[in-house]
Amino acid sequence: MGRVVANLKEEKVKFVLNIMAASFFLLPFFWIVSTSLKKASDITSYPPKWIPTKFTFENYSNIFQIEGGKFSLFITNSIILTISTVLVVILVGALAGYGLSKLNIPLKNVIMTLILITLMIPFHGLLIPLFSIMNDLNLMNTHMALVLVYVTFQLPFAVFMLKNSFDSIPSSLREAAMIDGSSEFQNFFKVSLPLVWPGLATVAIFSAYTTWNDFLIALVFANSQNMRTLNVGLTNMAIGQYGTDWGLLSAGSIISFIPIILLFLFLQKYFISGLTSGAVK
């Protein structure tokens, strides 16, 4: 009986600690959502109100009207960059991962080691060389420049993840397909690729999250107003004339959260299995 009571107390303590930890992370998010739905009078009221006196969506409609609709342009730029980067990273990463996993490539272990070493190179140490390269190629302030830089930093992780995913596929499956007359490309697209959806989903989430939330790369390689991404645009609003319009900035922040949250909810069932693919054979 004493052991049962002790276990119940332990479970209660764990429950309380979990609630406290969840509150630590969720309360700031709840405050931003609440602020985005408040009128200016509620935002500046004292004591602060957690729940708006009257819910309003004016902040969400107003943010799309400021500066001639520039906020819509920021979102469009972020969407174009994110989709382009994810597609390139998945395609190139899958081809490289398949080749390093299934094909008899000379020194492929050395190649894989070199790819992993690139993950250790400091991110900031490459910005100046990449800036010089993009400037010499006349690619500054273009979507192409940003996509190339994003792909450069994300591809090593993608190759590593997808190689592990392809490693988990039995080699006998590939051999059987080849005996049936399948070419290497047919085997890749029709046999192997459909079996590594968890790995593809993991790479897609990682790539989309990194690209969508990036600030520094977009700031360095695209300083034109028409090329600003969502994060850069929001930051410029915060340090400019809208710096004290908390409702407007909160609405913009919530809008920036939504795409990544929806993507994760859509692909979450593949995420954990993708991270652990290749761990056990």
Solvent accessible surface area in square Angstrom, and as a share of the most:
residue,aa,sasa,rsa
1,M,189,0.84
2,G,55,0.53
3,R,196,0.72
4,V,82,0.47
5,V,59,0.34
6,A,57,0.45
7,N,75,0.38
8,L,101,0.50
9,K,127,0.54
10,E,88,0.40
11,E,101,0.45
12,K,138,0.58
13,V,88,0.51
14,K,99,0.42
15,F,132,0.55
16,V,80,0.46
17,L,100,0.50
18,N,99,0.51
19,I,88,0.45
20,M,121,0.54
21,A,51,0.40
22,A,43,0.33
23,S,40,0.26
24,F,150,0.62
25,F,145,0.61
26,L,109,0.54
27,L,87,0.43
28,P,77,0.49
29,F,80,0.33
30,F,83,0.35
31,W,87,0.30
32,I,50,0.25
33,V,43,0.25
34,S,5,0.03
35,T,7,0.04
36,S,0,0.00
37,L,27,0.13
38,K,3,0.01
39,K,75,0.32
40,A,78,0.61
41,S,80,0.52
42,D,13,0.07
43,I,40,0.21
44,T,107,0.62
45,S,31,0.20
46,Y,198,0.75
47,P,96,0.61
48,P,79,0.50
49,K,80,0.34
50,W,121,0.42
51,I,102,0.52
52,P,8,0.05
53,T,101,0.59
54,K,134,0.57
55,F,120,0.50
56,T,15,0.09
57,F,142,0.59
58,E,92,0.41
59,N,17,0.09
60,Y,42,0.16
61,S,55,0.35
62,N,62,0.32
63,I,0,0.00
64,F,79,0.33
65,Q,129,0.57
66,I,28,0.14
67,E,78,0.35
68,G,81,0.78
69,G,23,0.22
70,K,49,0.21
71,F,1,0.00
72,S,48,0.31
73,L,56,0.28
74,F,6,0.02
75,I,29,0.15
76,T,62,0.36
77,N,4,0.02
78,S,4,0.03
79,I,76,0.39
80,I,72,0.36
81,L,2,0.01
82,T,14,0.08
83,I,97,0.49
84,S,37,0.24
85,T,0,0.00
86,V,21,0.12
87,L,114,0.57
88,V,57,0.32
89,V,0,0.00
90,I,40,0.20
91,L,92,0.46
92,V,59,0.34
93,G,0,0.00
94,A,3,0.02
95,L,72,0.36
96,A,34,0.26
97,G,0,0.00
98,Y,8,0.03
99,G,6,0.06
100,L,9,0.05
101,S,19,0.12
102,K,25,0.11
103,L,50,0.25
104,N,154,0.79
105,I,58,0.29
106,P,110,0.69
107,L,131,0.65
108,K,54,0.23
109,N,114,0.59
110,V,74,0.43
111,I,67,0.34
112,M,16,0.07
113,T,70,0.41
114,L,102,0.51
115,I,37,0.19
116,L,56,0.28
117,I,81,0.41
118,T,59,0.34
119,L,86,0.43
120,M,151,0.67
121,I,77,0.39
122,P,95,0.60
123,F,62,0.26
124,H,125,0.56
125,G,51,0.49
126,L,53,0.26
127,L,18,0.09
128,I,139,0.70
129,P,64,0.40
130,L,23,0.11
131,F,77,0.32
132,S,54,0.35
133,I,88,0.45
134,M,10,0.04
135,N,80,0.41
136,D,114,0.59
137,L,107,0.53
138,N,132,0.68
139,L,39,0.19
140,M,33,0.15
141,N,54,0.28
142,T,45,0.26
143,H,59,0.26
144,M,109,0.49
145,A,0,0.00
146,L,0,0.00
147,V,15,0.09
148,L,73,0.36
149,V,0,0.00
150,Y,4,0.02
151,V,16,0.09
152,T,67,0.39
153,F,49,0.20
154,Q,3,0.01
155,L,39,0.19
156,P,16,0.10
157,F,46,0.19
158,A,0,0.00
159,V,5,0.03
160,F,74,0.31
161,M,11,0.05
162,L,0,0.00
163,K,39,0.17
164,N,39,0.20
165,S,2,0.01
166,F,0,0.00
167,D,36,0.19
168,S,52,0.34
169,I,12,0.06
170,P,84,0.53
171,S,64,0.41
172,S,72,0.47
173,L,71,0.36
174,R,49,0.18
175,E,93,0.42
176,A,49,0.38
177,A,14,0.11
178,M,74,0.33
179,I,147,0.75
180,D,124,0.64
181,G,62,0.60
182,S,23,0.15
183,S,55,0.36
184,E,51,0.23
185,F,140,0.59
186,Q,82,0.36
187,N,0,0.00
188,F,4,0.01
189,F,95,0.40
190,K,146,0.62
191,V,39,0.22
192,S,2,0.02
193,L,39,0.19
194,P,63,0.39
195,L,95,0.47
196,V,4,0.02
197,W,147,0.52
198,P,36,0.22
199,G,0,0.00
200,L,11,0.05
201,A,5,0.04
202,T,1,0.01
203,V,0,0.00
204,A,13,0.10
205,I,14,0.07
206,F,69,0.29
207,S,0,0.00
208,A,4,0.03
209,Y,120,0.46
210,T,50,0.29
211,T,8,0.05
212,W,13,0.04
213,N,64,0.33
214,D,22,0.11
215,F,73,0.31
216,L,57,0.28
217,I,8,0.04
218,A,1,0.01
219,L,77,0.38
220,V,40,0.23
221,F,0,0.00
222,A,1,0.00
223,N,101,0.52
224,S,38,0.25
225,Q,76,0.34
226,N,90,0.46
227,M,20,0.09
228,R,59,0.21
229,T,9,0.05
230,L,1,0.01
231,N,31,0.16
232,V,3,0.02
233,G,0,0.00
234,L,23,0.11
235,T,49,0.29
236,N,47,0.24
237,M,11,0.05
238,A,44,0.34
239,I,137,0.70
240,G,43,0.42
241,Q,144,0.64
242,Y,37,0.14
243,G,15,0.15
244,T,113,0.66
245,D,61,0.32
246,W,136,0.48
247,G,0,0.00
248,L,6,0.03
249,L,21,0.10
250,S,14,0.09
251,A,0,0.00
252,G,0,0.00
253,S,32,0.20
254,I,18,0.09
255,I,25,0.13
256,S,12,0.08
257,F,70,0.29
258,I,79,0.40
259,P,50,0.32
260,I,26,0.13
261,I,78,0.40
262,L,107,0.53
263,L,51,0.25
264,F,81,0.34
265,L,99,0.49
266,F,150,0.62
267,L,23,0.12
268,Q,86,0.38
269,K,150,0.64
270,Y,73,0.28
271,F,44,0.18
272,I,114,0.58
273,S,52,0.33
274,G,0,0.00
275,L,82,0.41
276,T,79,0.46
277,S,26,0.17
278,G,22,0.21
279,A,79,0.61
280,V,130,0.75
281,K,182,0.77
